Amino acid sequence: MKYFQILFLVLLSGLTDAVGQKILLRNVSVISMTKESIDAGQDILVDNGKIAQIGRGIQARGATVVDGTGKFVIPGLMDMHAHFYYEQGNNVNTCSDELKLMLANGLTTVRIANGDSLYLVARKMANTGQWSSPELFVASPSFAGTWPAGAKVFANICKTPEEGREAVRKSKREGYDAIKIVFDLKPAVYEAIADEAARVGIPVFGHVGPLVKLPMSLKYKQQNEHMDEFIEMLLPDTSVNRNQSVSDMNLWRAKAWETIPLLDESKIPSLVKQVKDAGIYVSPTNYFFDSFFGKGIPENFASTNSEFAYVPAILKDEAWDIRSRYIKRLPSEASRERYRYLRKKIITELWKAGVPLMAGSDSPQWFNVTGFAIHNEIENLVECGLTPFAAMQTATVNPARYLGIEKRKGTIAVGLDADLVVLSQNPLEDIRNARKIEGVFRGGKYYSLQDINRLLEEARVLSK
C-alpha cells in the first residue's frame, strides 16, 4: 500500500483507547488455546483492559463495537528471546520504534534477552502504557567470562565466583527480571551464579557454553536457549574435538563441522529424557540457525523479504558482510543438511516427550527482523513436526506459564488481560495465517488494521 493511502486510512481511524471504556468484539471465532478447537460466533467484551465476558449475544451499553464476523481471535503472541538494535552498530536508541514493529506483528509480551539501564526505561514506558508496545520483561546484562574486544560491553564480566555472586545481587537490586548467561564462564563461576540466583529468587536462562556443558546446566535447571550443547550430547565420546560440535559460536569453526558425520541420532532419546527429567523449558530459536547457518541466506533475500526494509542501513551492510564471511568458509551441503535434520529431530522429540518449548526469535540478529521473526519461528516449528496448535502454544501458553503470568495471559478466558490478536484467517489450518493480523488488543487499547499500518509506517524510520 502506498504511503498516501496509509496516511489517509490513519486519518480516518484513530486509536481506540479502551482504558476505562468498553469494547465489544462481536461474532468472532475464538481460539482460546485452552483446547485444540474453535468456538465460533462468540462475543468478547473487553472492559478496562480485561476480558469481562465471553458468549453469544452480549449486550453492553456504550461499548465500542468491533465486527469480528469471519475473523479469528487468538491470545497475544509472546517472544521469549528478543533484543534491541541498541546493542548493534552505533548503539542508537530506537527502542520505541522497534516496539511498534513487535506490536504490529501481534506480540503483546516480549522478553528482552540482554539488559541495559536504557531497557529498564523502555520497560517502564511500555508497561505503563506510555508507548505502543508489548509488555516487556528485561533480562540482566549478559553474564560472561570474556567479551569481544572493541564492542560496547552489555555484560557482567565474571572471572571469579564472588564476582558472579555480586553481579547477581546487583542485577536483582536494579530490577532485572532474569539472569542471562552467555559464554566463557568457568564452571565454578557458573555454579556460584546459579546458586546465588536461586538464593535471591531470580530465574536463570541463556546459553550453555563448552566450559559448562549441558549436564551442569540441567542440574541447576537453567532455561536453555538455542538448544546449546544438545548436539554435543550426540557425539560418540568426549574425546571428539574436545567434546565440541556445532552449538553456538562453533558454527564458525571448521573443526566443529567435521564432527557432523559422527553424531549419533540414536542418542536423541537419552538426551530428551535428561532434558525432560530436569523439568526445564527450552527456546530453540531454530529459524535463526536453520535458515542462516543451515540453508544459508540467498542473494535475493533483501528483494524478496519486505521486512528487511526496517533494518538500519549500517546493520544491513554488516549483515551482508557477515554473510560473505560465512560463505567463504561454508560447510558442505551434506553437513548442513544433516545439521538441520538433527536439530529438527531433537525439537520434534522434545515436543512429543512433553518438554515445554517456547518461541524465541533472537531478533534482530543478522537477517532476523524484529516482530516479523516470531512468525518465522513458529512456522519453522511446524516444519519440525509440531502441529499449528502446538506451535502456537510455544508463543502463548508455555511462555505465560514459565513467566508465572498464566493467570493474566496466554489463553482467552474471563478475567484475563485482553491481550488479543484478531486474524482474518484460521491459523490452525495454516500457521502462516497468524501473520494475517487485522487488530490487536493490548494494554486497554484496540489497534485496528489502520492503526497497525500506521505503526508499521512510523517504524520505517529505523531504516533511515
C-alpha positions in Angstrom: 0.0 0.0 0.0 1.4 3.4 -0.9 2.3 5.9 1.7 -0.5 8.4 0.9 -3.1 5.6 1.1 -1.8 4.5 4.5 -1.9 8.1 5.7 -5.5 8.5 4.5 -6.5 5.4 6.5 -4.8 6.6 9.6 -6.5 10.0 9.5 -9.9 8.1 9.3 -9.2 5.7 12.0 -7.6 6.9 15.2 -6.6 4.6 18.0 -9.4 3.3 20.2 -8.4 3.9 23.8 -10.2 1.4 26.0 -8.8 2.3 29.4 -11.9 2.8 31.5 -14.1 2.1 28.4 -15.7 -1.0 26.9 -15.1 -2.7 23.6 -17.3 -5.5 22.2 -15.7 -7.8 19.7 -18.7 -9.2 18.0 -19.3 -12.6 16.3 -15.7 -13.8 16.2 -14.3 -17.4 16.2 -12.3 -17.8 19.4 -9.1 -19.9 19.6 -8.7 -19.8 23.4 -5.6 -22.0 23.5 -7.2 -23.9 26.4 -8.2 -26.6 23.9 -7.5 -27.6 20.3 -10.8 -26.4 18.9 -12.6 -23.3 17.9 -15.7 -21.6 19.5 -17.5 -19.9 16.6 -19.9 -17.0 16.8 -18.6 -15.6 20.1 -18.7 -12.1 21.5 -15.9 -10.9 23.8 -16.5 -7.9 26.0 -13.3 -6.0 27.0 -13.7 -3.7 29.9 -10.8 -1.6 31.3 -8.3 -3.8 29.6 -9.7 -7.1 30.9 -11.9 -9.8 29.4 -15.2 -9.2 31.1 -17.5 -11.6 29.2 -17.4 -14.3 26.5 -20.5 -15.7 24.9 -23.3 -15.1 22.4 -25.5 -12.1 22.2 -23.7 -10.0 24.8 -25.2 -6.6 25.3 -23.0 -3.7 26.5 -24.5 -0.2 26.5 -21.9 2.4 25.5 -19.4 -0.2 24.2 -17.5 0.4 21.0 -18.4 -2.5 18.7 -15.7 -4.2 16.6 -17.2 -6.6 14.0 -15.4 -9.9 14.1 -17.6 -11.7 11.5 -15.5 -14.2 9.6 -12.4 -13.5 11.8 -10.5 -15.4 14.4 -9.1 -14.3 17.7 -6.1 -15.7 19.5 -4.2 -14.7 22.6 -1.5 -12.2 22.1 1.8 -13.7 20.9 5.0 -13.8 23.1 8.6 -13.7 22.0 10.9 -15.1 24.7 14.2 -14.1 23.0 14.4 -10.6 21.5 17.0 -7.8 21.5 17.1 -4.2 20.6 19.2 -2.6 17.8 20.9 -0.5 20.5 23.3 -3.4 21.1 24.5 -3.2 17.5 26.1 -0.8 15.1 26.5 2.7 16.6 24.4 2.0 19.7 21.5 4.2 18.7 18.3 4.1 20.9 15.4 3.2 18.7 13.5 1.1 21.2 10.2 2.8 20.9 10.1 2.3 17.1 11.2 -1.4 17.4 8.4 -2.0 19.9 5.9 -0.7 17.4 7.1 -3.3 15.0 6.6 -6.0 17.6 3.1 -4.9 18.5 2.1 -4.6 14.8 3.1 -8.2 14.4 0.8 -9.4 17.2 3.4 -9.5 20.0 1.9 -8.5 23.3 4.6 -9.9 25.6 8.4 -9.9 24.9 11.4 -10.9 27.0 14.4 -8.8 26.1 17.3 -11.2 26.3 20.1 -8.9 27.2 19.9 -6.0 29.6 20.9 -2.3 29.9 19.6 0.5 32.0 18.2 2.1 28.9 16.0 -1.1 28.5 14.7 -0.6 32.1 13.4 2.8 31.0 11.8 1.2 27.9 10.1 -1.4 30.1 8.6 1.4 32.3 7.4 3.3 29.2 5.9 0.1 27.7 4.4 -1.4 30.8 2.7 1.9 31.9 1.1 2.3 28.5 3.1 5.4 27.5 4.4 3.6 24.4 2.6 1.4 21.9 4.3 -1.7 22.9 4.1 -5.3 24.2 4.6 -5.9 27.9 8.3 -6.2 28.5 10.4 -8.4 30.7 14.1 -7.4 30.7 17.0 -9.7 31.5 20.2 -8.6 33.1 23.3 -7.6 31.1 24.8 -10.9 30.0 27.0 -12.9 32.4 30.2 -13.7 30.6 33.8 -14.7 31.3 35.0 -12.5 28.4 33.6 -10.1 25.9 34.6 -9.4 22.3 37.3 -6.7 22.0 36.2 -3.4 20.6 32.5 -3.8 21.2 30.3 -1.9 23.7 30.1 -4.1 26.8 26.5 -5.2 27.5 27.7 -7.7 30.1 28.8 -8.5 33.6 32.3 -9.9 33.2 32.7 -12.5 35.9 36.1 -14.2 36.4 35.6 -15.4 40.0 32.7 -17.0 41.9 32.4 -13.9 44.1 32.2 -11.6 41.1 29.4 -13.8 39.8 27.5 -13.7 43.1 27.8 -9.9 43.4 26.7 -9.4 39.8 23.6 -11.5 40.6 22.8 -9.4 43.6 23.3 -6.2 41.7 21.0 -7.4 38.9 18.4 -8.2 41.4 18.7 -4.8 43.1 18.5 -3.0 39.8 15.2 -4.7 39.0 16.0 -7.0 36.1 13.7 -9.9 35.6 16.2 -12.7 35.0 19.9 -13.5 34.8 21.1 -14.0 31.2 24.1 -16.5 30.7 26.3 -16.2 27.7 29.8 -17.6 27.1 33.3 -18.4 28.6 32.1 -18.7 32.2 34.2 -21.1 34.2 32.3 -23.9 35.8 32.9 -22.7 39.4 31.8 -19.2 38.4 28.7 -20.6 36.7 27.8 -22.6 39.8 28.2 -19.6 42.0 25.9 -17.5 39.7 23.2 -20.2 39.6 23.4 -20.8 43.3 23.1 -17.1 44.2 20.3 -16.6 41.7 18.3 -19.4 43.4 19.1 -17.8 46.8 17.8 -14.3 45.9 14.9 -15.6 43.7 15.7 -14.6 40.1 15.5 -17.1 37.2 18.5 -18.0 35.1 18.4 -18.6 31.3 20.5 -18.4 28.2 23.5 -20.1 26.5 25.3 -23.2 27.7 29.0 -23.0 26.8 31.6 -25.7 26.2 33.2 -24.9 29.6 29.9 -25.6 31.5 28.2 -28.3 29.3 24.6 -29.4 29.3 24.5 -31.7 32.4 25.7 -29.0 34.7 23.1 -26.5 33.3 20.4 -29.2 33.8 21.5 -29.7 37.3 20.8 -26.1 38.1 17.6 -26.1 35.9 18.8 -23.3 33.7 16.2 -22.5 31.0 18.0 -23.3 27.8 18.3 -21.0 24.8 19.2 -22.2 21.2 19.4 -25.9 22.3 23.0 -25.1 23.2 25.1 -28.3 23.8 22.2 -30.5 22.7 24.1 -31.5 19.6 27.2 -32.3 21.7 25.3 -34.9 23.5 25.2 -36.9 20.3 29.0 -37.2 20.0 30.3 -40.7 20.3 32.5 -39.8 23.3 34.1 -36.7 24.9 37.4 -37.1 23.1 36.0 -35.9 19.8 37.1 -32.3 19.1 37.3 -31.7 22.9 33.7 -32.7 23.2 32.6 -29.8 21.0 30.4 -29.9 17.9 28.3 -27.1 16.3 26.5 -25.4 19.1 26.6 -21.6 19.3 29.9 -20.0 18.2 31.3 -23.3 17.0 29.2 -22.9 13.9 32.0 -20.7 12.6 34.7 -23.3 13.2 35.6 -25.9 10.5 36.8 -28.5 13.2 33.3 -28.4 14.7 31.6 -29.1 11.4 33.9 -32.1 10.9 32.1 -33.8 13.8 28.7 -33.9 11.9 29.2 -37.3 10.4 30.0 -38.7 13.8 26.8 -37.5 15.5 24.7 -40.5 16.7 21.0 -40.0 16.2 20.2 -43.0 18.4 21.3 -40.9 21.4 18.4 -38.4 21.0 16.0 -40.4 23.3 18.5 -40.3 26.1 19.1 -36.5 25.5 15.4 -35.8 25.5 14.9 -37.8 28.7 17.6 -35.9 30.5 16.0 -32.6 29.5 12.5 -33.8 30.4 13.7 -35.1 33.8 15.3 -31.7 34.6 11.9 -30.0 34.1 13.3 -27.1 32.1 11.8 -25.0 29.3 13.6 -24.8 26.0 13.6 -22.0 23.5 15.1 -23.4 20.3 15.3 -20.2 18.3 15.5 -22.7 15.4 14.6 -20.5 12.5 17.7 -18.4 13.1 20.0 -21.5 13.0 18.1 -23.5 10.4 17.9 -20.7 7.9 21.1 -18.7 8.3 23.6 -21.5 9.1 21.8 -24.4 7.6 20.1 -23.4 4.4 22.1 -20.1 4.1 20.9 -16.6 3.1 20.2 -16.3 -0.7 21.5 -13.3 -2.6 17.9 -12.2 -3.3 17.0 -12.1 0.4 16.6 -8.3 0.5 14.4 -8.1 -2.6 12.1 -11.0 -1.5 11.7 -10.1 2.2 9.8 -6.8 2.7 10.6 -6.7 6.4 14.3 -6.1 5.6 13.2 -2.5 4.9 13.0 -2.0 8.7 16.7 -2.7 9.3 19.1 0.3 9.8 21.3 0.8 6.8 24.5 0.3 8.8 23.3 -3.0 10.0 22.2 -4.1 6.6 25.8 -3.6 5.4 27.0 -5.5 8.5 24.6 -8.4 7.8 25.8 -8.8 4.2 29.5 -8.6 5.4 28.9 -11.4 7.9 27.1 -13.5 5.2 30.1 -13.1 2.9 32.5 -14.3 5.7 30.3 -17.3 6.3 30.0 -18.2 2.6 33.8 -18.2 2.4 34.0 -21.0 5.0 30.7 -22.6 4.1 30.5 -26.2 5.2 29.4 -28.8 2.7 25.7 -29.1 1.8 25.6 -32.6 3.2 26.9 -31.4 6.6 24.5 -28.5 6.7 21.5 -30.7 5.8 22.5 -33.2 8.5 22.8 -30.4 11.0 19.3 -29.1 10.0 17.8 -32.6 10.2 19.2 -33.3 13.7 18.0 -30.0 15.2 14.5 -30.6 13.8 14.5 -34.2 15.0 15.5 -33.1 18.5 12.7 -30.5 18.6 10.2 -33.0 17.4 11.2 -35.5 20.1 11.3 -32.8 22.8 7.7 -31.9 21.9 6.5 -35.4 21.8 8.0 -36.1 25.2 6.2 -33.1 26.7 9.2 -30.8 27.2 7.7 -27.2 27.1 9.0 -25.3 24.2 9.0 -21.5 23.9 9.1 -19.4 20.8 12.1 -17.1 20.6 13.2 -15.2 17.6 16.6 -14.0 18.6 15.8 -10.9 16.6 17.2 -8.5 15.5 20.2 -10.7 14.7 21.8 -10.8 11.3 18.8 -11.1 8.9 16.1 -11.7 11.6 13.9 -8.7 11.7 12.1 -7.5 14.9 8.4 -8.6 15.1 8.2 -10.4 11.9 10.8 -13.0 13.1 8.4 -14.6 15.6 6.2 -15.8 12.8 9.3 -17.3 11.1 10.0 -19.2 14.3 6.5 -20.7 14.8 6.3 -21.6 11.1 9.7 -23.3 11.4 8.4 -25.3 14.4 5.6 -26.6 12.3 8.2 -27.6 9.7 9.9 -29.5 12.5 6.7 -31.6 13.0 4.7 -29.6 15.6 1.0 -29.1 14.8 -0.1 -25.5 14.3 -1.8 -25.6 17.7 1.4 -26.9 19.4 3.4 -24.2 17.6 1.0 -21.5 18.9 1.4 -22.9 22.4 5.1 -22.1 22.2 4.1 -18.4 21.8 1.2 -18.2 24.2 0.5 -20.8 26.9 4.0 -22.1 27.5 5.8 -18.7 27.9 2.9 -17.5 30.2 3.4 -20.5 32.5 7.2 -20.0 32.5 6.9 -16.3 33.4 4.3 -17.1 36.0 1.7 -14.9 34.4 -0.7 -17.6 33.2 -3.5 -16.1 35.4 -3.2 -12.9 33.3 -2.1 -14.1 29.8 -1.6 -16.9 27.4 -5.2 -18.0 26.9 -8.5 -16.4 26.3 -10.8 -16.5 29.4 -12.9 -14.2 31.5 -10.8 -12.2 34.0 -7.6 -12.3 32.0 -5.8 -9.3 30.4 -7.3 -8.5 27.0 -4.1 -9.2 25.1 -5.7 -10.4 21.9 -4.9 -10.7 18.2 -7.6 -10.6 15.5 -6.8 -12.6 12.4 -8.6 -12.7 9.0 -8.0 -16.5 8.6 -7.6 -19.6 10.8 -4.1 -20.3 12.0 -5.0 -23.9 13.0 -5.5 -24.7 9.3 -2.3 -22.9 8.2 0.1 -21.4 10.7 1.0 -18.7 8.2 -2.4 -17.2 8.8 -1.1 -16.0 12.2 0.6 -13.2 10.1 -2.8 -12.0 8.8 -3.4 -9.6 11.6 -6.4 -7.2 11.4 -6.4 -6.0 15.0 -4.5 -6.1 18.3 -5.8 -5.5 21.8 -3.0 -4.5 24.3 -2.9 -2.6 27.5 -6.5 -1.4 27.4 -6.3 -0.2 23.8 -7.5 -1.6 20.5 -5.3 -1.2 17.4 -7.3 -1.6 14.2 -5.8 -2.6 10.9 -5.4 1.1 10.1 -3.6 1.7 13.4 -1.3 -1.3 12.7 -0.4 0.1 9.3 0.4 3.4 11.0 2.7 1.7 13.4 4.5 0.0 10.6 4.8 3.2 8.7 6.2 5.0 11.7 8.7 2.2 12.3 10.2 2.8 8.8 12.3 5.5 10.5 14.5 2.6 11.6 15.9 2.2 8.1 16.6 6.0 7.6 
